[in-house]
């Protein structure tokens, strides 16, 4: 399952790019658990969310300005 | 970069925990190198750091440069300017802020490396690049 991991300023954002939401959620949980077992402890972990665009119906390019960390 | 994410989450490490990655060795190297590069006319010299009351050797890093004394403990920077040379408070504050930002940036890079190694130990990383804001972007197969 393809994913992007964006690491900046003590923050790790994960974007799963294929599969279903449930599969993505499970993959993210697996990644976080793996990081935890390797000694990387986080102070806060957000809930896994569906990726939504505010205005998906408009014909408009959605481009991330800085490495895609803003989702 | 087009975004096709079906699921997303973000995990955060607090700045004070990030600062724990900054060992005295790393701090000495990063700060001395920076000071020598930025203030090339002034020699930055490491010295032993002592606890203020007991006068025993203390953990941390102490650097003397020009008319400044820089002490760094657990990622926190304290700068003192010598009155004898007429150092003003704005200069002291500016240097402290500059070094604090430098160290947080160094801690961020150490954290990136730590996460990258942990990810690579378990998953296949197919691409690695840096975004203009310094973010490390890994493409992986989860």
N, CA and C atoms of all chains as a GROMACS GRO file, in nm:
protein
  639
    1UNK      N    1   0.086  -0.119   0.000
    1UNK     CA    2   0.000   0.000   0.000
    1UNK      C    3   0.089   0.124   0.000
    2UNK      N    4   0.072   0.210  -0.100
    2UNK     CA    5   0.160   0.325  -0.114
    2UNK      C    6   0.121   0.436  -0.014
    3UNK      N    7   0.221   0.494   0.049
    3UNK     CA    8   0.194   0.603   0.142
    3UNK      C    9   0.307   0.704   0.138
    4UNK      N   10   0.275   0.826   0.174
    4UNK     CA   11   0.380   0.928   0.192
    4UNK      C   12   0.388   0.961   0.340
    5UNK      N   13   0.509   0.977   0.387
    5UNK     CA   14   0.532   1.015   0.526
    5UNK      C   15   0.608   1.147   0.523
    6UNK      N   16   0.550   1.248   0.585
    6UNK     CA   17   0.612   1.381   0.585
    6UNK      C   18   0.659   1.412   0.727
    7UNK      N   19   0.789   1.436   0.741
    7UNK     CA   20   0.847   1.457   0.875
    7UNK      C   21   0.904   1.598   0.882
    8UNK      N   22   0.851   1.679   0.972
    8UNK     CA   23   0.903   1.816   0.988
    8UNK      C   24   0.871   1.868   1.127
    9UNK      N   25   0.968   1.935   1.189
    9UNK     CA   26   0.949   1.999   1.319
    9UNK      C   27   0.886   1.907   1.424
   10UNK      N   28   0.933   1.786   1.432
   10UNK     CA   29   0.880   1.695   1.533
   10UNK      C   30   0.743   1.641   1.502
   11UNK      N   31   0.701   1.655   1.378
   11UNK     CA   32   0.568   1.608   1.340
   11UNK      C   33   0.579   1.506   1.227
   12UNK      N   34   0.505   1.398   1.241
   12UNK     CA   35   0.505   1.295   1.136
   12UNK      C   36   0.363   1.284   1.082
   13UNK      N   37   0.344   1.315   0.955
   13UNK     CA   38   0.212   1.303   0.893
   13UNK      C   39   0.217   1.190   0.792
   14UNK      N   40   0.115   1.108   0.795
   14UNK     CA   41   0.110   0.993   0.704
   14UNK      C   42  -0.010   1.006   0.613
   15UNK      N   43   0.013   0.985   0.484
   15UNK     CA   44  -0.094   0.992   0.385
   15UNK      C   45  -0.094   0.860   0.306
   16UNK      N   46  -0.194   0.778   0.331
   16UNK     CA   47  -0.203   0.652   0.255
   16UNK      C   48  -0.276   0.682   0.125
   17UNK      N   49  -0.215   0.639   0.015
   17UNK     CA   50  -0.265   0.685  -0.114
   17UNK      C   51  -0.346   0.584  -0.192
   18UNK      N   52  -0.350   0.460  -0.147
   18UNK     CA   53  -0.438   0.367  -0.218
   18UNK      C   54  -0.505   0.272  -0.120
   19UNK      N   55  -0.594   0.190  -0.171
   19UNK     CA   56  -0.672   0.101  -0.085
   19UNK      C   57  -0.794   0.173  -0.030
   20UNK      N   58  -0.860   0.109   0.066
   20UNK     CA   59  -0.979   0.169   0.125
   20UNK      C   60  -0.939   0.245   0.251
   21UNK      N   61  -1.034   0.319   0.305
   21UNK     CA   62  -1.007   0.393   0.429
   21UNK      C   63  -0.969   0.296   0.541
   22UNK      N   64  -1.043   0.187   0.552
   22UNK     CA   65  -1.016   0.090   0.660
   22UNK      C   66  -0.876   0.030   0.647
   23UNK      N   67  -0.838   0.000   0.524
   23UNK     CA   68  -0.703  -0.055   0.501
   23UNK      C   69  -0.597   0.050   0.537
   24UNK      N   70  -0.625   0.174   0.498
   24UNK     CA   71  -0.532   0.282   0.528
   24UNK      C   72  -0.520   0.303   0.678
   25UNK      N   73  -0.632   0.297   0.745
   25UNK     CA   74  -0.634   0.316   0.891
   25UNK      C   75  -0.550   0.209   0.959
   26UNK      N   76  -0.567   0.087   0.913
   26UNK     CA   77  -0.492  -0.025   0.970
   26UNK      C   78  -0.342  -0.011   0.941
   27UNK      N   79  -0.309   0.033   0.820
   27UNK     CA   80  -0.167   0.050   0.783
   27UNK      C   81  -0.103   0.160   0.868
   28UNK      N   82  -0.177   0.268   0.891
   28UNK     CA   83  -0.123   0.379   0.972
   28UNK      C   84  -0.103   0.332   1.117
   29UNK      N   85  -0.199   0.256   1.168
   29UNK     CA   86  -0.185   0.203   1.305
   29UNK      C   87  -0.061   0.115   1.314
   30UNK      N   88  -0.039   0.033   1.211
   30UNK     CA   89   0.079  -0.054   1.208
   30UNK      C   90   0.208   0.026   1.205
   31UNK      N   91   0.209   0.132   1.127
   31UNK     CA   92   0.329   0.217   1.119
   31UNK      C   93   0.357   0.283   1.254
   32UNK      N   94   0.253   0.337   1.316
   32UNK     CA   95   0.272   0.405   1.446
   32UNK      C   96   0.321   0.305   1.552
   33UNK      N   97   0.267   0.185   1.548
   33UNK     CA   98   0.310   0.082   1.645
   33UNK      C   99   0.456   0.047   1.620
   34UNK      N  100   0.492   0.036   1.493
   34UNK     CA  101   0.631   0.002   1.458
   34UNK      C  102   0.727   0.110   1.506
   35UNK      N  103   0.689   0.236   1.487
   35UNK     CA  104   0.775   0.346   1.533
   35UNK      C  105   0.787   0.341   1.686
   36UNK      N  106   0.676   0.310   1.752
   36UNK     CA  107   0.676   0.303   1.898
   36UNK      C  108   0.770   0.195   1.949
   37UNK      N  109   0.767   0.078   1.884
   37UNK     CA  110   0.854  -0.031   1.931
   37UNK      C  111   1.001  -0.001   1.903
   38UNK      N  112   1.025   0.093   1.813
   38UNK     CA  113   1.165   0.130   1.786
   38UNK      C  114   1.207   0.254   1.864
   39UNK      N  115   1.129   0.289   1.964
   39UNK     CA  116   1.170   0.394   2.057
   39UNK      C  117   1.124   0.535   2.023
   40UNK      N  118   1.040   0.548   1.922
   40UNK     CA  119   0.992   0.682   1.889
   40UNK      C  120   0.856   0.702   1.955
   41UNK      N  121   0.855   0.782   2.057
   41UNK     CA  122   0.733   0.805   2.135
   41UNK      C  123   0.676   0.941   2.099
   42UNK      N  124   0.546   0.945   2.075
   42UNK     CA  125   0.481   1.071   2.039
   42UNK      C  126   0.402   1.125   2.158
   43UNK      N  127   0.393   1.256   2.164
   43UNK     CA  128   0.312   1.318   2.269
   43UNK      C  129   0.165   1.324   2.229
   44UNK      N  130   0.139   1.327   2.100
   44UNK     CA  131   0.001   1.332   2.053
   44UNK      C  132  -0.010   1.264   1.918
   45UNK      N  133  -0.115   1.185   1.903
   45UNK     CA  134  -0.140   1.120   1.773
   45UNK      C  135  -0.286   1.148   1.738
   46UNK      N  136  -0.307   1.204   1.621
   46UNK     CA  137  -0.444   1.237   1.582
   46UNK      C  138  -0.519   1.110   1.543
   47UNK      N  139  -0.650   1.120   1.536
   47UNK     CA  140  -0.729   1.008   1.484
   47UNK      C  141  -0.701   0.997   1.334
   48UNK      N  142  -0.715   0.877   1.282
   48UNK     CA  143  -0.701   0.861   1.136
   48UNK      C  144  -0.827   0.918   1.071
   49UNK      N  145  -0.806   1.003   0.973
   49UNK     CA  146  -0.921   1.067   0.909
   49UNK      C  147  -0.926   1.034   0.761
   50UNK      N  148  -1.046   1.044   0.708
   50UNK     CA  149  -1.060   1.036   0.563
   50UNK      C  150  -1.007   1.165   0.507
   51UNK      N  151  -0.944   1.156   0.393
   51UNK     CA  152  -0.890   1.278   0.334
   51UNK      C  153  -1.001   1.345   0.255
   52UNK      N  154  -1.037   1.464   0.296
   52UNK     CA  155  -1.145   1.536   0.227
   52UNK      C  156  -1.096   1.669   0.175
   53UNK      N  157  -1.145   1.703   0.061
   53UNK     CA  158  -1.119   1.837   0.009
   53UNK      C  159  -1.246   1.918   0.035
   54UNK      N  160  -1.230   2.043   0.070
   54UNK     CA  161  -1.346   2.126   0.103
   54UNK      C  162  -1.440   2.143  -0.015
   55UNK      N  163  -1.383   2.147  -0.131
   55UNK     CA  164  -1.466   2.177  -0.246
   55UNK      C  165  -1.430   2.084  -0.361
   56UNK      N  166  -1.471   1.958  -0.346
   56UNK     CA  167  -1.428   1.858  -0.444
   56UNK      C  168  -1.501   1.869  -0.576
   57UNK      N  169  -1.616   1.936  -0.576
   57UNK     CA  170  -1.694   1.939  -0.699
   57UNK      C  171  -1.643   2.039  -0.801
   58UNK      N  172  -1.564   2.133  -0.755
   58UNK     CA  173  -1.512   2.232  -0.849
   58UNK      C  174  -1.400   2.171  -0.931
   59UNK      N  175  -1.395   2.209  -1.057
   59UNK     CA  176  -1.285   2.163  -1.141
   59UNK      C  177  -1.167   2.253  -1.108
   60UNK      N  178  -1.078   2.201  -1.025
   60UNK     CA  179  -0.971   2.285  -0.974
   60UNK      C  180  -0.857   2.194  -0.932
   61UNK      N  181  -0.738   2.233  -0.968
   61UNK     CA  182  -0.622   2.151  -0.930
   61UNK      C  183  -0.596   2.166  -0.781
   62UNK      N  184  -0.566   2.055  -0.715
   62UNK     CA  185  -0.534   2.059  -0.572
   62UNK      C  186  -0.385   2.031  -0.562
   63UNK      N  187  -0.310   2.131  -0.529
   63UNK     CA  188  -0.165   2.118  -0.528
   63UNK      C  189  -0.111   2.156  -0.392
   64UNK      N  190  -0.022   2.074  -0.339
   64UNK     CA  191   0.039   2.107  -0.211
   64UNK      C  192   0.161   2.195  -0.234
   65UNK      N  193   0.168   2.301  -0.159
   65UNK     CA  194   0.278   2.395  -0.178
   65UNK      C  195   0.407   2.345  -0.119
   66UNK      N  196   0.400   2.269  -0.009
   66UNK     CA  197   0.523   2.234   0.063
   66UNK      C  198   0.522   2.087   0.098
   67UNK      N  199   0.549   2.006   0.000
   67UNK     CA  200   0.571   1.865   0.027
   67UNK      C  201   0.446   1.788   0.067
   68UNK      N  202   0.332   1.850   0.060
   68UNK     CA  203   0.209   1.778   0.084
   68UNK      C  204   0.174   1.759   0.229
   69UNK      N  205   0.245   1.824   0.322
   69UNK     CA  206   0.216   1.795   0.462
   69UNK      C  207   0.086   1.856   0.511
   70UNK      N  208   0.027   1.943   0.430
   70UNK     CA  209  -0.099   2.003   0.474
   70UNK      C  210  -0.221   1.921   0.433
   71UNK      N  211  -0.196   1.814   0.363
   71UNK     CA  212  -0.304   1.721   0.329
   71UNK      C  213  -0.392   1.777   0.223
   72UNK      N  214   0.242   1.911  -0.559
   72UNK     CA  215   0.233   1.765  -0.546
   72UNK      C  216   0.086   1.726  -0.534
   73UNK      N  217   0.033   1.648  -0.626
   73UNK     CA  218  -0.108   1.612  -0.619
   73UNK      C  219  -0.134   1.523  -0.498
   74UNK      N  220  -0.251   1.535  -0.442
   74UNK     CA  221  -0.282   1.461  -0.321
   74UNK      C  222  -0.391   1.359  -0.347
   75UNK      N  223  -0.362   1.232  -0.320
   75UNK     CA  224  -0.459   1.127  -0.345
   75UNK      C  225  -0.487   1.045  -0.219
   76UNK      N  226  -0.463   1.103  -0.103
   76UNK     CA  227  -0.472   1.023   0.020
   76UNK      C  228  -0.613   0.975   0.048
   77UNK      N  229  -0.623   0.847   0.090
   77UNK     CA  230  -0.753   0.794   0.134
   77UNK      C  231  -0.764   0.796   0.286
   78UNK      N  232  -0.651   0.801   0.353
   78UNK     CA  233  -0.651   0.807   0.500
   78UNK      C  234  -0.527   0.882   0.545
   79UNK      N  235  -0.544   0.961   0.649
   79UNK     CA  236  -0.430   1.041   0.696
   79UNK      C  237  -0.433   1.057   0.848
   80UNK      N  238  -0.315   1.071   0.907
   80UNK     CA  239  -0.304   1.097   1.051
   80UNK      C  240  -0.173   1.168   1.078
   81UNK      N  241  -0.168   1.239   1.189
   81UNK     CA  242  -0.046   1.312   1.225
   81UNK      C  243  -0.010   1.283   1.371
   82UNK      N  244   0.119   1.257   1.392
   82UNK     CA  245   0.169   1.233   1.528
   82UNK      C  246   0.273   1.340   1.558
   83UNK      N  247   0.274   1.386   1.683
   83UNK     CA  248   0.361   1.498   1.718
   83UNK      C  249   0.444   1.470   1.842
   84UNK      N  250   0.568   1.515   1.837
   84UNK     CA  251   0.654   1.510   1.955
   84UNK      C  252   0.669   1.653   2.007
   85UNK      N  253   0.650   1.675   2.135
   85UNK     CA  254   0.661   1.809   2.193
   85UNK      C  255   0.805   1.859   2.182
   86UNK      N  256   0.819   1.989   2.172
   86UNK     CA  257   0.952   2.050   2.154
   86UNK      C  258   1.048   2.011   2.268
   87UNK      N  259   0.997   2.003   2.391
   87UNK     CA  260   1.088   1.970   2.502
   87UNK      C  261   1.140   1.827   2.491
   88UNK      N  262   1.060   1.739   2.431
   88UNK     CA  263   1.107   1.601   2.411
   88UNK      C  264   1.202   1.593   2.292
   89UNK      N  265   1.175   1.676   2.193
   89UNK     CA  266   1.264   1.683   2.076
   89UNK      C  267   1.404   1.730   2.121
   90UNK      N  268   1.405   1.823   2.215
   90UNK     CA  269   1.533   1.879   2.264
   90UNK      C  270   1.620   1.773   2.331
   91UNK      N  271   1.558   1.663   2.375
   91UNK     CA  272   1.636   1.557   2.440
   91UNK      C  273   1.730   1.486   2.341
   92UNK      N  274   1.704   1.505   2.213
   92UNK     CA  275   1.793   1.446   2.112
   92UNK      C  276   1.926   1.520   2.105
   93UNK      N  277   1.928   1.640   2.164
   93UNK     CA  278   2.048   1.723   2.155
   93UNK      C  279   2.145   1.689   2.268
   94UNK      N  280   2.238   1.600   2.238
   94UNK     CA  281   2.340   1.568   2.337
   94UNK      C  282   2.439   1.684   2.343
   95UNK      N  283   2.519   1.689   2.450
   95UNK     CA  284   2.619   1.796   2.462
   95UNK      C  285   2.716   1.794   2.343
   96UNK      N  286   2.747   1.674   2.299
   96UNK     CA  287   2.840   1.660   2.187
   96UNK      C  288   2.782   1.723   2.060
   97UNK      N  289   2.656   1.695   2.035
   97UNK     CA  290   2.589   1.751   1.916
   97UNK      C  291   2.580   1.903   1.928
   98UNK      N  292   2.540   1.949   2.047
   98UNK     CA  293   2.526   2.093   2.069
   98UNK      C  294   2.659   2.165   2.046
   99UNK      N  295   2.767   2.111   2.105
   99UNK     CA  296   2.899   2.175   2.088
   99UNK      C  297   2.933   2.188   1.940
  100UNK      N  298   2.916   2.078   1.871
  100UNK     CA  299   2.956   2.075   1.731
  100UNK      C  300   2.874   2.174   1.648
  101UNK      N  301   2.742   2.168   1.665
  101UNK     CA  302   2.652   2.251   1.584
  101UNK      C  303   2.673   2.400   1.614
  102UNK      N  304   2.678   2.434   1.743
  102UNK     CA  305   2.686   2.575   1.781
  102UNK      C  306   2.823   2.635   1.747
  103UNK      N  307   2.929   2.566   1.780
  103UNK     CA  308   3.063   2.620   1.751
  103UNK      C  309   3.080   2.639   1.600
  104UNK      N  310   3.037   2.538   1.525
  104UNK     CA  311   3.048   2.547   1.378
  104UNK      C  312   2.968   2.668   1.326
  105UNK      N  313   2.849   2.685   1.380
  105UNK     CA  314   2.763   2.796   1.336
  105UNK      C  315   2.826   2.931   1.372
  106UNK      N  316   2.875   2.942   1.495
  106UNK     CA  317   2.932   3.070   1.538
  106UNK      C  318   3.056   3.104   1.456
  107UNK      N  319   3.137   3.003   1.428
  107UNK     CA  320   3.259   3.030   1.352
  107UNK      C  321   3.228   3.069   1.208
  108UNK      N  322   3.120   3.013   1.157
  108UNK     CA  323   3.081   3.044   1.020
  108UNK      C  324   3.015   3.182   1.012
  109UNK      N  325   2.927   3.210   1.109
  109UNK     CA  326   2.851   3.334   1.107
  109UNK      C  327   2.932   3.454   1.154
  110UNK      N  328   3.014   3.432   1.256
  110UNK     CA  329   3.096   3.542   1.309
  110UNK      C  330   3.242   3.506   1.285
  111UNK      N  331   3.278   3.502   1.159
  111UNK     CA  332   3.408   3.446   1.122
  111UNK      C  333   3.527   3.521   1.181
  112UNK      N  334   3.505   3.646   1.222
  112UNK     CA  335   3.617   3.722   1.279
  112UNK      C  336   3.640   3.691   1.426
  113UNK      N  337   3.545   3.622   1.486
  113UNK     CA  338   3.554   3.598   1.630
  113UNK      C  339   3.576   3.449   1.658
  114UNK      N  340   3.668   3.418   1.746
  114UNK     CA  341   3.691   3.278   1.781
  114UNK      C  342   3.589   3.234   1.885
  115UNK      N  343   3.523   3.122   1.860
  115UNK     CA  344   3.431   3.065   1.959
  115UNK      C  345   3.506   2.954   2.031
  116UNK      N  346   3.509   2.963   2.164
  116UNK     CA  347   3.589   2.870   2.242
  116UNK      C  348   3.503   2.796   2.345
  117UNK      N  349   3.515   2.664   2.344
  117UNK     CA  350   3.442   2.583   2.443
  117UNK      C  351   3.511   2.592   2.577
  118UNK      N  352   3.434   2.592   2.684
  118UNK     CA  353   3.495   2.587   2.816
  118UNK      C  354   3.411   2.496   2.907
  119UNK      N  355   3.468   2.456   3.017
  119UNK     CA  356   3.393   2.369   3.109
  119UNK      C  357   3.280   2.448   3.172
  120UNK      N  358   3.172   2.375   3.200
  120UNK     CA  359   3.056   2.439   3.261
  120UNK      C  360   3.047   2.392   3.406
  121UNK      N  361   3.023   2.486   3.496
  121UNK     CA  362   3.015   2.452   3.638
  121UNK      C  363   2.880   2.493   3.695
  122UNK      N  364   2.833   2.413   3.792
  122UNK     CA  365   2.708   2.448   3.860
  122UNK      C  366   2.730   2.577   3.938
  123UNK      N  367   2.631   2.667   3.937
  123UNK     CA  368   2.652   2.799   3.994
  123UNK      C  369   2.676   2.798   4.146
  124UNK      N  370   2.617   2.702   4.218
  124UNK     CA  371   2.635   2.704   4.364
  124UNK      C  372   2.750   2.614   4.410
  125UNK      N  373   2.747   2.490   4.363
  125UNK     CA  374   2.849   2.395   4.412
  125UNK      C  375   2.984   2.414   4.341
  126UNK      N  376   2.982   2.478   4.226
  126UNK     CA  377   3.101   2.495   4.143
  126UNK      C  378   3.155   2.361   4.093
  127UNK      N  379   3.071   2.260   4.095
  127UNK     CA  380   3.113   2.131   4.040
  127UNK      C  381   3.086   2.132   3.889
  128UNK      N  382   3.160   2.045   3.820
  128UNK     CA  383   3.139   2.035   3.675
  128UNK      C  384   2.993   1.997   3.648
  129UNK      N  385   2.931   2.067   3.555
  129UNK     CA  386   2.790   2.043   3.527
  129UNK      C  387   2.774   1.996   3.383
  130UNK      N  388   2.660   1.931   3.358
  130UNK     CA  389   2.631   1.891   3.220
  130UNK      C  390   2.590   2.014   3.142
  131UNK      N  391   2.614   2.011   3.015
  131UNK     CA  392   2.578   2.124   2.932
  131UNK      C  393   2.699   2.170   2.854
  132UNK      N  394   2.678   2.278   2.780
  132UNK     CA  395   2.785   2.329   2.695
  132UNK      C  396   2.802   2.477   2.724
  133UNK      N  397   2.927   2.520   2.735
  133UNK     CA  398   2.955   2.661   2.759
  133UNK      C  399   3.054   2.709   2.654
  134UNK      N  400   3.020   2.820   2.592
  134UNK     CA  401   3.103   2.872   2.483
  134UNK      C  402   3.127   3.022   2.507
  135UNK      N  403   3.251   3.062   2.489
  135UNK     CA  404   3.284   3.204   2.500
  135UNK      C  405   3.316   3.254   2.361
  136UNK      N  406   3.252   3.365   2.324
  136UNK     CA  407   3.282   3.424   2.194
  136UNK      C  408   3.271   3.576   2.206
  137UNK      N  409   3.374   3.643   2.166
  137UNK     CA  410   3.374   3.789   2.169
  137UNK      C  411   3.338   3.832   2.310
  138UNK      N  412   3.234   3.910   2.325
  138UNK     CA  413   3.192   3.952   2.458
  138UNK      C  414   3.067   3.880   2.506
  139UNK      N  415   3.049   3.757   2.455
  139UNK     CA  416   2.932   3.679   2.494
  139UNK      C  417   2.973   3.550   2.564
  140UNK      N  418   2.892   3.511   2.661
  140UNK     CA  419   2.906   3.379   2.721
  140UNK      C  420   2.776   3.305   2.690
  141UNK      N  421   2.788   3.191   2.624
  141UNK     CA  422   2.670   3.113   2.584
  141UNK      C  423   2.669   2.983   2.664
  142UNK      N  424   2.565   2.960   2.742
  142UNK     CA  425   2.549   2.834   2.814
  142UNK      C  426   2.426   2.762   2.759
  143UNK      N  427   2.442   2.633   2.735
  143UNK     CA  428   2.328   2.556   2.681
  143UNK      C  429   2.313   2.429   2.763
  144UNK      N  430   2.196   2.414   2.822
  144UNK     CA  431   2.166   2.293   2.900
  144UNK      C  432   2.031   2.240   2.856
  145UNK      N  433   2.029   2.112   2.825
  145UNK     CA  434   1.906   2.043   2.784
  145UNK      C  435   1.832   2.120   2.675
  146UNK      N  436   1.907   2.169   2.580
  146UNK     CA  437   1.847   2.237   2.465
  146UNK      C  438   1.808   2.381   2.491
  147UNK      N  439   1.830   2.430   2.615
  147UNK     CA  440   1.794   2.570   2.646
  147UNK      C  441   1.917   2.659   2.642
  148UNK      N  442   1.902   2.769   2.572
  148UNK     CA  443   2.015   2.859   2.550
  148UNK      C  444   2.006   2.978   2.645
  149UNK      N  445   2.119   3.008   2.707
  149UNK     CA  446   2.124   3.131   2.787
  149UNK      C  447   2.249   3.208   2.742
  150UNK      N  448   2.231   3.335   2.712
  150UNK     CA  449   2.343   3.417   2.665
  150UNK      C  450   2.362   3.533   2.762
  151UNK      N  451   2.487   3.558   2.798
  151UNK     CA  452   2.519   3.672   2.883
  151UNK      C  453   2.619   3.760   2.807
  152UNK      N  454   2.595   3.889   2.810
  152UNK     CA  455   2.687   3.982   2.744
  152UNK      C  456   2.773   4.052   2.848
  153UNK      N  457   2.895   4.079   2.811
  153UNK     CA  458   2.984   4.144   2.905
  153UNK      C  459   2.957   4.295   2.908
  154UNK      N  460   2.934   4.348   3.029
  154UNK     CA  461   2.910   4.493   3.042
  154UNK      C  462   3.036   4.572   3.009
  155UNK      N  463   3.148   4.508   3.038
  155UNK     CA  464   3.275   4.576   3.016
  155UNK      C  465   3.289   4.624   2.870
  156UNK      N  466   3.234   4.542   2.780
  156UNK     CA  467   3.246   4.577   2.637
  156UNK      C  468   3.120   4.647   2.585
  157UNK      N  469   3.034   4.684   2.677
  157UNK     CA  470   2.916   4.761   2.638
  157UNK      C  471   2.816   4.685   2.552
  158UNK      N  472   2.803   4.555   2.576
  158UNK     CA  473   2.707   4.475   2.499
  158UNK      C  474   2.566   4.516   2.537
  159UNK      N  475   2.482   4.539   2.438
  159UNK     CA  476   2.346   4.576   2.477
  159UNK      C  477   2.254   4.454   2.476
  160UNK      N  478   2.143   4.469   2.547
  160UNK     CA  479   2.052   4.355   2.569
  160UNK      C  480   1.994   4.303   2.437
  161UNK      N  481   1.972   4.393   2.342
  161UNK     CA  482   1.915   4.350   2.214
  161UNK      C  483   2.008   4.252   2.142
  162UNK      N  484   2.138   4.277   2.152
  162UNK     CA  485   2.237   4.186   2.090
  162UNK      C  486   2.233   4.050   2.159
  163UNK      N  487   2.224   4.054   2.291
  163UNK     CA  488   2.221   3.931   2.370
  163UNK      C  489   2.096   3.850   2.334
  164UNK      N  490   1.980   3.918   2.330
  164UNK     CA  491   1.854   3.850   2.299
  164UNK      C  492   1.856   3.793   2.157
  165UNK      N  493   1.914   3.870   2.064
  165UNK     CA  494   1.917   3.826   1.925
  165UNK      C  495   2.001   3.700   1.910
  166UNK      N  496   2.117   3.698   1.977
  166UNK     CA  497   2.204   3.580   1.968
  166UNK      C  498   2.136   3.459   2.033
  167UNK      N  499   2.071   3.480   2.147
  167UNK     CA  500   2.003   3.370   2.216
  167UNK      C  501   1.894   3.311   2.127
  168UNK      N  502   1.819   3.399   2.063
  168UNK     CA  503   1.710   3.354   1.978
  168UNK      C  504   1.762   3.280   1.853
  169UNK      N  505   1.870   3.333   1.798
  169UNK     CA  506   1.935   3.272   1.682
  169UNK      C  507   1.982   3.129   1.715
  170UNK      N  508   2.045   3.116   1.831
  170UNK     CA  509   2.099   2.984   1.869
  170UNK      C  510   1.987   2.888   1.908
  171UNK      N  511   1.882   2.942   1.970
  171UNK     CA  512   1.769   2.856   2.005
  171UNK      C  513   1.705   2.798   1.879
  172UNK      N  514   1.687   2.884   1.779
  172UNK     CA  515   1.630   2.838   1.651
  172UNK      C  516   1.721   2.736   1.584
  173UNK      N  517   1.850   2.762   1.590
  173UNK     CA  518   1.948   2.670   1.531
  173UNK      C  519   1.936   2.532   1.595
  174UNK      N  520   1.926   2.530   1.728
  174UNK     CA  521   1.920   2.402   1.798
  174UNK      C  522   1.788   2.329   1.773
  175UNK      N  523   1.678   2.402   1.765
  175UNK     CA  524   1.551   2.336   1.736
  175UNK      C  525   1.552   2.279   1.596
  176UNK      N  526   1.618   2.350   1.507
  176UNK     CA  527   1.630   2.300   1.371
  176UNK      C  528   1.717   2.174   1.368
  177UNK      N  529   1.826   2.174   1.446
  177UNK     CA  530   1.914   2.056   1.454
  177UNK      C  531   1.838   1.938   1.514
  178UNK      N  532   1.757   1.966   1.616
  178UNK     CA  533   1.679   1.858   1.678
  178UNK      C  534   1.579   1.801   1.578
  179UNK      N  535   1.522   1.890   1.498
  179UNK     CA  536   1.426   1.847   1.394
  179UNK      C  537   1.493   1.755   1.292
  180UNK      N  538   1.615   1.786   1.256
  180UNK     CA  539   1.689   1.702   1.160
  180UNK      C  540   1.724   1.566   1.222
  181UNK      N  541   1.764   1.569   1.348
  181UNK     CA  542   1.794   1.442   1.416
  181UNK      C  543   1.668   1.355   1.424
  182UNK      N  544   1.556   1.420   1.450
  182UNK     CA  545   1.429   1.347   1.458
  182UNK      C  546   1.393   1.288   1.321
  183UNK      N  547   1.412   1.367   1.216
  183UNK     CA  548   1.385   1.317   1.080
  183UNK      C  549   1.467   1.190   1.054
  184UNK      N  550   1.595   1.195   1.090
  184UNK     CA  551   1.683   1.080   1.066
  184UNK      C  552   1.638   0.959   1.147
  185UNK      N  553   1.598   0.986   1.271
  185UNK     CA  554   1.554   0.877   1.359
  185UNK      C  555   1.428   0.809   1.301
  186UNK      N  556   1.333   0.892   1.257
  186UNK     CA  557   1.210   0.835   1.201
  186UNK      C  558   1.240   0.763   1.069
  187UNK      N  559   1.324   0.823   0.986
  187UNK     CA  560   1.356   0.761   0.858
  187UNK      C  561   1.419   0.624   0.879
  188UNK      N  562   1.512   0.614   0.974
  188UNK     CA  563   1.576   0.484   1.000
  188UNK      C  564   1.475   0.382   1.052
  189UNK      N  565   1.385   0.429   1.138
  189UNK     CA  566   1.285   0.337   1.193
  189UNK      C  567   1.190   0.289   1.083
  190UNK      N  568   1.152   0.379   0.995
  190UNK     CA  569   1.062   0.341   0.885
  190UNK      C  570   1.134   0.243   0.792
  191UNK      N  571   1.259   0.276   0.758
  191UNK     CA  572   1.335   0.193   0.663
  191UNK      C  573   1.364   0.054   0.720
  192UNK      N  574   1.366   0.043   0.853
  192UNK     CA  575   1.392  -0.087   0.914
  192UNK      C  576   1.275  -0.183   0.896
  193UNK      N  577   1.156  -0.128   0.874
  193UNK     CA  578   1.036  -0.212   0.867
  193UNK      C  579   0.967  -0.212   0.731
  194UNK      N  580   0.988  -0.106   0.656
  194UNK     CA  581   0.915  -0.090   0.529
  194UNK      C  582   1.012  -0.057   0.416
  195UNK      N  583   0.960  -0.073   0.293
  195UNK     CA  584   1.043  -0.037   0.178
  195UNK      C  585   1.021   0.110   0.144
  196UNK      N  586   1.130   0.185   0.149
  196UNK     CA  587   1.122   0.328   0.112
  196UNK      C  588   1.158   0.338  -0.036
  197UNK      N  589   1.066   0.385  -0.117
  197UNK     CA  590   1.091   0.389  -0.262
  197UNK      C  591   1.141   0.526  -0.308
  198UNK      N  592   1.116   0.627  -0.227
  198UNK     CA  593   1.162   0.762  -0.265
  198UNK      C  594   1.182   0.846  -0.141
  199UNK      N  595   1.278   0.936  -0.151
  199UNK     CA  596   1.308   1.024  -0.037
  199UNK      C  597   1.343   1.161  -0.092
  200UNK      N  598   1.273   1.262  -0.045
  200UNK     CA  599   1.307   1.397  -0.093
  200UNK      C  600   1.278   1.501   0.014
  201UNK      N  601   1.339   1.618  -0.002
  201UNK     CA  602   1.316   1.728   0.092
  201UNK      C  603   1.230   1.834   0.026
  202UNK      N  604   1.128   1.879   0.097
  202UNK     CA  605   1.041   1.987   0.048
  202UNK      C  606   1.111   2.120   0.078
  203UNK      N  607   1.069   2.229   0.012
  203UNK     CA  608   1.134   2.358   0.035
  203UNK      C  609   1.133   2.403   0.182
  204UNK      N  610   1.037   2.359   0.260
  204UNK     CA  611   1.033   2.400   0.402
  204UNK      C  612   1.119   2.310   0.491
  205UNK      N  613   1.196   2.219   0.428
  205UNK     CA  614   1.284   2.131   0.505
  205UNK      C  615   1.219   1.999   0.544
  206UNK      N  616   1.092   1.982   0.511
  206UNK     CA  617   1.024   1.855   0.545
  206UNK      C  618   1.086   1.741   0.466
  207UNK      N  619   1.107   1.628   0.535
  207UNK     CA  620   1.155   1.508   0.468
  207UNK      C  621   1.031   1.428   0.426
  208UNK      N  622   1.022   1.399   0.297
  208UNK     CA  623   0.904   1.328   0.245
  208UNK      C  624   0.949   1.190   0.197
  209UNK      N  625   0.896   1.088   0.262
  209UNK     CA  626   0.929   0.951   0.223
  209UNK      C  627   0.810   0.889   0.152
  210UNK      N  628   0.836   0.822   0.043
  210UNK     CA  629   0.732   0.742  -0.021
  210UNK      C  630   0.762   0.597   0.016
  211UNK      N  631   0.663   0.529   0.073
  211UNK     CA  632   0.688   0.394   0.124
  211UNK      C  633   0.575   0.300   0.084
  212UNK      N  634   0.606   0.172   0.094
  212UNK     CA  635   0.502   0.069   0.082
  212UNK      C  636   0.472   0.021   0.222
  213UNK      N  637   0.353   0.053   0.271
  213UNK     CA  638   0.317   0.010   0.407
  213UNK      C  639   0.262  -0.133   0.405
   0.00000   0.00000   0.00000
